[in-house]
C-alpha cells in the first residue's frame, strides 16, 4: 500500500530530518509535548462551550500542523452513506465551493471507515481503491489516514496529505497522529454530550419560562384587562372609581413588567455574570481565534452599566459576527471594538476578508438573528460589506437610564 521503507538497523525513524548533534529521544519528547499541548487546547475548547463544529475544526487544524501536511480533513460519517461532518484545512472557501457537496462514503474514505486501522501511502493515486475524487479536488500524493475510534467502533477519521518535508509520512507521523486521534475521540464525544445536555437544558428552560410567565405575568395581565374594562364602564357614571381602577391598572402593569424583566434577565449567558461583557467577549475571541488559527484582537474601553438583556444582545451579536468572520471571510485577523459613545455602547467587528452581499443569499439566519436582537433593545445594526471588500458590522445599543 505504498508504506514508507523501514529505517536501516540502528537508524531512528525520521532521523534524516534531525541534525546529527540532536538527541532523537529529546525530539520525541518535544513532539509529544506539542501533541499534548494541542490536545489541551481541544479539551479547553470543549470546556469553553464551543460547538462540535468548532472542536472538529481545531482537531483537523492541529492534525495538519502536527503532521506537517499541506492538507488535512476530518470526516464523521452519518447513517445515509455520507458525512454528518466533514471539516478540511488547507483549502480555501472558494476551493471548497468548486469541489462541490460533501463526499460519499466510497473509495479510500470507505476503506478507512471499514478497516478501522491506519493507512499510509507514498502515492495514493497508485492504489486501485482510489476513485471518486472530484476534478476540482487538489492533487494528492503521499497520504496518512488514521481512524477515530470509540472503543472498537469507528466514529470518524483524520487524513493528512502532501507532507511538506520530502520523503512522505513516516511511522513516527503515524504514531503521533494515532495518539492525537485517540484523544480527539474523547474530545468529540464530550463535545457531543455537551451539546445534547445543552439542548436538554434549553428544553427545560423553555418549560420553566412557560411556567414563570403563566404563574406570574399572565395572571397579572389578566387582572389588568379586567380592571381596564371595569374602568371603562365606570367612566360615565362614577369617574372617581374609574380613576381608582385606572391607577390599579398602572400598578399591576408595573408589577407585570418587573416580573417579565426578571424572567428575561434570567436568560443572560453564564459567562457574563462571571467575567462581565468585555471579559466574556475576550474569552470567546481567544478560543474561537485559536480554533481557526487566526488573530482576534479585542479592544474595550470603560463601559456604563447595562441591564442583562442589553449585555446579552451585545455578547450574542459579537459571538455570531466573530464566528462568521473566522469561518467565511478568509481574513487572517478580526478586530473587535467595544466603546461607549453618546449614551450608547457600540460594538464593532471588522475583518480584511473577501466580503459578501448583505442582501443576498449568504445573509442567512445569522444576519437576521443579529438584526432581531438589535431591534429587541432599540439598537441599530449596520452591516457594511460587498464582494471583494472587507466587512464591518457595527451594533449601537442605547444605555438604559433608570
C-alpha positions as CSV (number, residue, x, y, z in Angstrom):
1,X,0.0,0.0,0.0
2,X,3.0,2.3,-0.5
3,X,4.3,2.1,3.0
4,X,7.5,4.0,3.8
5,X,10.7,1.9,3.8
6,X,11.8,0.9,7.2
7,X,14.9,2.5,8.5
8,X,18.2,0.7,8.4
9,X,19.2,-1.1,11.7
10,X,20.2,1.4,14.3
11,X,18.7,4.3,12.3
12,X,15.9,6.3,14.1
13,X,12.7,6.7,12.1
14,X,12.7,10.1,10.6
15,X,16.3,10.7,11.6
16,X,17.1,12.1,8.2
17,X,15.2,15.2,9.3
18,X,17.2,15.6,12.5
19,X,20.5,17.5,13.0
20,X,23.2,15.0,13.7
21,X,24.0,16.5,17.1
22,X,20.4,16.3,18.3
23,X,19.2,13.5,20.6
24,X,16.3,11.7,18.9
25,X,14.8,10.9,22.3
26,X,14.7,14.5,23.1
27,X,12.9,15.4,19.9
28,X,10.4,12.6,20.6
29,X,9.7,14.3,24.0
30,X,9.4,17.7,22.2
31,X,6.9,16.2,19.7
32,X,4.9,14.6,22.5
33,X,4.8,17.9,24.3
34,X,3.4,19.6,21.2
35,X,0.8,16.8,20.8
36,X,-0.3,17.2,24.4
37,X,-0.4,20.9,24.1
38,X,-2.7,20.6,21.1
39,X,-4.9,18.1,23.0
40,X,-5.1,20.5,25.9
41,X,-6.4,23.2,23.5
42,X,-9.1,20.9,22.2
43,X,-10.2,20.0,25.8
44,X,-10.3,23.7,26.6
45,X,-12.4,24.3,23.6
46,X,-15.0,21.8,24.8
47,X,-14.9,23.1,28.3
48,X,-15.5,26.7,27.0
49,X,-18.7,25.6,25.4
50,X,-17.6,25.8,21.7
51,X,-19.7,23.8,19.3
52,X,-18.9,20.3,17.9
53,X,-18.1,22.0,14.6
54,X,-15.6,24.3,16.3
55,X,-13.9,21.4,18.1
56,X,-13.6,19.4,14.9
57,X,-12.1,22.5,13.2
58,X,-9.5,22.7,16.0
59,X,-8.8,18.9,15.7
60,X,-8.2,19.0,11.9
61,X,-6.1,22.1,12.1
62,X,-3.9,20.6,14.8
63,X,-3.6,17.3,12.8
64,X,-2.4,19.2,9.8
65,X,0.2,21.1,11.8
66,X,1.4,18.1,13.7
67,X,1.8,16.0,10.5
68,X,3.5,19.0,8.7
69,X,1.0,18.4,5.9
70,X,-0.4,20.7,3.1
71,X,-3.9,19.4,3.6
72,X,-5.9,17.7,6.3
73,X,-9.5,16.6,6.7
74,X,-11.7,15.0,9.3
75,X,-14.9,13.1,8.5
76,X,-17.7,11.9,10.8
77,X,-20.0,9.5,8.9
78,X,-23.7,9.5,9.0
79,X,-26.2,6.6,8.5
80,X,-27.1,7.6,4.9
81,X,-23.8,6.9,3.2
82,X,-22.5,10.5,3.5
83,X,-21.0,12.5,6.3
84,X,-22.6,14.3,9.2
85,X,-19.5,16.5,9.4
86,X,-16.6,16.9,7.0
87,X,-14.1,19.6,8.0
88,X,-11.0,20.5,6.0
89,X,-7.9,22.7,6.5
90,X,-5.5,23.9,3.9
91,X,-8.2,24.6,1.3
92,X,-9.9,28.0,0.8
93,X,-13.6,28.5,0.9
94,X,-13.6,29.2,-2.8
95,X,-11.9,25.9,-3.5
96,X,-14.3,24.0,-1.3
97,X,-17.2,25.5,-3.2
98,X,-15.6,24.4,-6.5
99,X,-15.1,20.9,-5.2
100,X,-18.9,20.6,-4.6
101,X,-21.1,18.9,-2.0
102,X,-20.0,16.6,0.8
103,X,-18.3,13.4,-0.3
104,X,-19.9,9.9,-0.1
105,X,-18.5,7.0,1.8
106,X,-16.7,5.4,-1.1
107,X,-13.1,4.8,-2.3
108,X,-10.4,5.4,0.2
109,X,-12.8,7.1,2.6
110,X,-14.8,3.9,2.8
111,X,-11.6,1.8,3.3
112,X,-10.5,3.5,6.5
113,X,-14.1,3.6,7.8
114,X,-14.5,-0.2,7.2
115,X,-11.0,-1.4,8.2
116,X,-10.5,0.9,11.2
117,X,-6.7,1.0,11.0
118,X,-4.1,3.5,9.9
119,X,-3.3,3.7,6.2
120,X,-0.1,5.3,4.8
121,X,0.7,5.8,1.1
122,X,3.7,7.2,-0.8
123,X,1.3,7.9,-3.7
124,X,-2.4,7.3,-3.0
125,X,-3.2,7.6,-6.8
126,X,-1.5,4.2,-7.5
127,X,-3.9,2.3,-5.2
128,X,-6.8,0.7,-7.2
129,X,-9.2,1.7,-4.4
130,X,-8.5,5.4,-5.1
131,X,-11.5,6.7,-7.1
132,X,-14.5,9.1,-6.9
133,X,-12.5,12.3,-6.3
134,X,-13.9,15.4,-7.8
135,X,-12.0,17.0,-10.7
136,X,-11.6,20.3,-8.7
137,X,-10.0,18.4,-5.8
138,X,-6.3,19.3,-5.1
139,X,-3.9,16.7,-6.4
140,X,-2.9,14.3,-3.6
141,X,0.3,12.2,-3.4
142,X,1.5,10.9,-0.1
143,X,-1.4,10.4,2.4
144,X,-1.7,9.3,6.0
145,X,-5.1,8.3,7.4
146,X,-6.0,7.3,10.9
147,X,-9.3,6.2,12.4
148,X,-11.0,8.0,15.3
149,X,-12.3,5.1,17.5
150,X,-14.8,4.9,20.2
151,X,-13.9,1.5,21.7
152,X,-13.9,-0.7,18.6
153,X,-16.3,1.5,16.6
154,X,-15.0,3.9,14.0
155,X,-16.7,7.3,14.6
156,X,-14.5,9.2,12.1
157,X,-11.1,9.6,10.6
158,X,-8.3,12.1,10.1
159,X,-6.5,12.4,6.8
160,X,-3.3,14.3,6.3
161,X,-1.9,14.7,2.7
162,X,1.2,16.0,0.9
163,X,3.8,16.3,3.6
164,X,6.0,19.4,3.3
165,X,9.2,17.5,4.2
166,X,10.5,15.4,1.3
167,X,10.1,11.6,1.9
168,X,6.5,11.4,2.8
169,X,4.9,10.4,6.1
170,X,6.8,8.2,8.5
171,X,5.9,5.6,11.1
172,X,6.6,8.3,13.6
173,X,4.0,10.6,12.0
174,X,1.5,7.6,12.1
175,X,2.1,7.0,15.8
176,X,1.8,10.7,16.6
177,X,-1.4,11.2,14.6
178,X,-2.9,8.0,16.0
179,X,-2.2,9.3,19.6
180,X,-3.9,12.5,18.7
181,X,-6.9,10.8,17.1
182,X,-7.4,8.7,20.3
183,X,-7.7,11.9,22.4
184,X,-9.7,13.6,19.6
185,X,-12.3,10.8,20.1
186,X,-12.7,11.8,23.7
187,X,-13.0,15.5,22.9
188,X,-15.5,14.7,20.1
189,X,-17.6,12.5,22.4
190,X,-17.5,15.1,25.2
191,X,-18.5,17.9,22.8
192,X,-21.5,15.9,21.5
193,X,-22.6,15.1,25.1
194,X,-22.2,18.7,26.0
195,X,-24.4,19.8,23.0
196,X,-27.0,17.2,23.9
197,X,-27.0,18.4,27.5
198,X,-27.3,22.0,26.3
199,X,-30.3,21.0,24.1
200,X,-31.9,19.4,27.1
201,X,-31.2,22.4,29.2
202,X,-32.9,24.6,26.6
203,X,-36.0,22.5,26.7
204,X,-36.1,22.6,30.4
205,X,-35.5,26.3,30.4
206,X,-38.4,26.8,28.0
207,X,-40.6,24.8,30.3
208,X,-39.5,26.9,33.3
209,X,-40.1,30.1,31.4
210,X,-43.6,29.0,30.4
211,X,-44.4,28.2,34.0
212,X,-42.9,31.5,35.2
213,X,-44.8,33.5,32.6
214,X,-48.1,31.8,33.3
215,X,-47.8,31.9,37.1
216,X,-46.5,35.4,37.4
217,X,-47.0,37.6,34.3
218,X,-50.1,36.2,32.6
219,X,-52.1,36.3,35.8
220,X,-51.4,39.9,36.3
221,X,-52.1,40.7,32.7
222,X,-55.5,39.0,33.1
223,X,-56.2,41.3,36.1
224,X,-55.0,44.3,34.1
225,X,-57.6,43.5,31.3
226,X,-60.4,43.0,33.8
227,X,-59.7,46.3,35.7
228,X,-59.3,48.2,32.4
229,X,-62.8,47.0,31.3
230,X,-64.3,47.9,34.7
231,X,-62.7,51.4,34.5
232,X,-64.2,51.9,31.0
233,X,-67.7,51.0,32.3
234,X,-67.4,53.3,35.3
235,X,-66.2,56.4,33.5
236,X,-69.8,57.6,32.5
237,X,-71.4,57.1,36.0
238,X,-68.6,57.1,38.6
239,X,-65.5,58.9,37.3
240,X,-63.8,58.8,40.8
241,X,-64.0,55.0,40.9
242,X,-62.9,54.8,37.3
243,X,-59.7,56.8,38.2
244,X,-59.0,54.4,41.1
245,X,-59.3,51.4,38.8
246,X,-57.0,53.0,36.2
247,X,-54.4,53.7,39.0
248,X,-54.8,50.0,39.9
249,X,-54.2,49.0,36.3
250,X,-51.0,51.1,36.2
251,X,-49.7,49.4,39.4
252,X,-50.5,45.9,38.1
253,X,-48.9,46.7,34.7
254,X,-45.7,47.9,36.6
255,X,-45.6,44.7,38.6
256,X,-46.0,42.6,35.4
257,X,-43.3,44.5,33.7
258,X,-40.9,43.9,36.6
259,X,-41.6,40.2,36.7
260,X,-41.2,39.9,33.0
261,X,-37.9,41.7,33.1
262,X,-36.7,39.3,35.8
263,X,-37.6,36.4,33.6
264,X,-35.8,37.9,30.7
265,X,-32.7,38.7,32.8
266,X,-32.5,35.0,33.7
267,X,-31.6,34.3,30.1
268,X,-28.3,36.0,30.2
269,X,-25.3,33.8,29.3
270,X,-23.5,32.5,32.4
271,X,-20.2,34.0,31.1
272,X,-21.5,37.5,31.6
273,X,-22.1,37.1,35.3
274,X,-18.6,35.7,35.9
275,X,-16.5,37.8,33.6
276,X,-18.5,40.8,32.6
277,X,-19.3,41.8,29.0
278,X,-15.8,42.7,27.8
279,X,-14.2,39.8,29.6
280,X,-16.7,37.3,28.1
281,X,-16.2,38.6,24.6
282,X,-12.4,38.4,25.1
283,X,-12.7,34.8,26.3
284,X,-14.7,33.8,23.3
285,X,-12.5,35.6,20.9
286,X,-9.3,33.9,22.2
287,X,-10.8,30.4,22.0
288,X,-12.5,31.0,18.6
289,X,-9.4,32.5,17.2
290,X,-7.3,29.6,18.4
291,X,-9.7,27.2,16.8
292,X,-9.3,28.8,13.4
293,X,-5.7,29.7,13.7
294,X,-6.4,33.4,13.3
295,X,-5.8,36.5,15.5
296,X,-8.9,38.1,17.1
297,X,-8.0,41.4,18.8
298,X,-10.5,42.8,21.3
299,X,-10.3,46.5,22.4
300,X,-12.7,47.6,25.1
301,X,-12.9,50.9,26.9
302,X,-14.7,51.8,30.1
303,X,-18.4,50.9,29.7
304,X,-21.5,52.1,31.5
305,X,-23.8,49.8,33.5
306,X,-26.1,47.8,31.2
307,X,-29.1,45.6,32.1
308,X,-28.9,41.9,31.5
309,X,-30.9,42.0,28.2
310,X,-28.6,44.6,26.6
311,X,-25.4,42.8,27.7
312,X,-26.8,39.5,26.3
313,X,-27.6,41.1,22.9
314,X,-24.1,42.6,22.6
315,X,-22.5,39.3,23.6
316,X,-24.6,37.2,21.2
317,X,-24.0,39.5,18.3
318,X,-20.3,39.5,19.0
319,X,-20.3,35.7,19.0
320,X,-22.2,35.5,15.7
321,X,-20.1,38.1,13.9
322,X,-16.7,36.8,15.1
323,X,-17.7,33.2,14.2
324,X,-18.9,34.4,10.7
325,X,-15.7,36.3,10.1
326,X,-13.4,33.4,11.1
327,X,-15.4,30.9,9.1
328,X,-16.3,32.7,5.9
329,X,-14.3,35.9,5.3
330,X,-10.9,34.5,4.5
331,X,-9.4,37.3,6.6
332,X,-6.2,36.5,8.6
333,X,-7.4,38.5,11.5
334,X,-10.5,40.0,13.1
335,X,-10.7,43.3,15.1
336,X,-13.4,43.8,17.8
337,X,-14.0,47.1,19.5
338,X,-16.3,47.8,22.4
339,X,-16.8,51.5,23.3
340,X,-19.1,53.9,25.0
341,X,-20.4,56.8,22.8
342,X,-23.1,59.4,23.4
343,X,-25.3,57.4,25.8
344,X,-24.8,54.2,23.8
345,X,-22.5,51.2,23.8
346,X,-21.0,50.5,20.3
347,X,-19.8,47.1,19.3
348,X,-17.7,46.9,16.0
349,X,-16.4,43.7,14.4
350,X,-14.2,44.2,11.3
351,X,-12.2,41.9,9.0
352,X,-10.0,42.2,5.9
353,X,-11.7,39.4,4.0
354,X,-13.4,38.9,0.7
355,X,-16.8,40.3,1.8
356,X,-20.3,39.4,0.7
357,X,-23.7,40.9,-0.3
358,X,-25.6,41.5,2.9
359,X,-28.9,41.4,1.0
360,X,-28.0,38.2,-0.8
361,X,-28.4,34.5,-0.1
362,X,-25.4,34.4,2.1
363,X,-27.1,36.7,4.7
364,X,-28.9,33.7,6.1
365,X,-30.3,33.2,9.6
366,X,-27.2,34.7,11.3
367,X,-27.7,38.2,10.0
368,X,-31.5,38.0,10.6
369,X,-30.8,36.9,14.2
370,X,-28.4,39.8,14.7
371,X,-31.0,42.3,13.3
372,X,-33.7,40.9,15.5
373,X,-31.5,41.0,18.6
374,X,-30.6,44.7,17.9
375,X,-34.2,45.7,17.4
376,X,-35.2,43.9,20.7
377,X,-33.2,46.5,22.7
378,X,-33.8,49.5,20.5
379,X,-30.4,49.2,19.0
380,X,-29.2,49.8,15.4
381,X,-27.2,47.3,13.4
382,X,-25.1,48.4,10.4
383,X,-23.5,45.9,8.0
384,X,-21.0,47.3,5.5
385,X,-19.7,44.8,3.0
386,X,-19.6,43.9,-0.6
387,X,-18.0,41.1,-2.7
388,X,-14.2,41.5,-2.7
389,X,-14.2,44.1,0.1
390,X,-13.6,44.0,3.9
391,X,-16.6,43.7,6.2
392,X,-17.6,45.8,9.2
393,X,-20.5,45.1,11.5
394,X,-21.5,47.8,14.0
395,X,-24.1,47.5,16.7
396,X,-25.1,50.5,18.7
397,X,-27.2,49.8,21.8
398,X,-28.6,52.7,23.9
399,X,-27.8,52.8,27.6
400,X,-30.9,52.3,29.7
401,X,-31.5,55.2,32.2
402,X,-33.2,54.0,35.3
